[in-house]
Amino acid sequence: MSDPTAHHVGITVADLDRAAGFYTETFDLDLLAEFSVGGDAFAEAVAVEDGSAEFAHLDGNEVIIELVAYDPAGDANEAPELNRPGATHLGLSVDDVEAFYADLDDGVETLSPPRTTESGTTILFVRDPEGNLIEVLDA
């Protein structure tokens, strides 16, 4: 078996254009590709009957950030809480969390202002328009 290498982090969204716009505008991530996938093999692989999806791949430097909108769409999850088993979040590092926070659009929801933890890392959690959590931390 070969050594696994991280390829992408997938985030399921309801509105692909809105989500892609958020990540490109808020985090200045480059859009690498947009594409659709469907057919029996895809539907079987993702266990979504008659499923197809629209994808946007964003450049996360070391890993691709994959936004995906399924058809048919499933039911929305409750707003994720970090302490729930199975909870997920995307971690993105920036040069200066405080400066990033100061430049955020007023409409971007945060869990709190930036905080420096016992480990010495400054962190900030924001929600994308779909409610997904993104941890912003010092590079």
JORA-V559842 format. One record per helix or strand. SS is the DSSP state (helix for helix, strand for strand). FROM is the first residue (numbers start at 1). TO is the last residue. Records with the same first field share a line. If there is no record, write none. Layout:
# JORA-V559842
SS->FROM-TO + FROM-TO
This chain:
# JORA-V559842
strand->8-12 + 31-37 + 52-60 + 63-71 + 90-94 + 110-110 + 115-116 + 122-127 + 133-138
helix->16-26 + 40-46 + 97-103
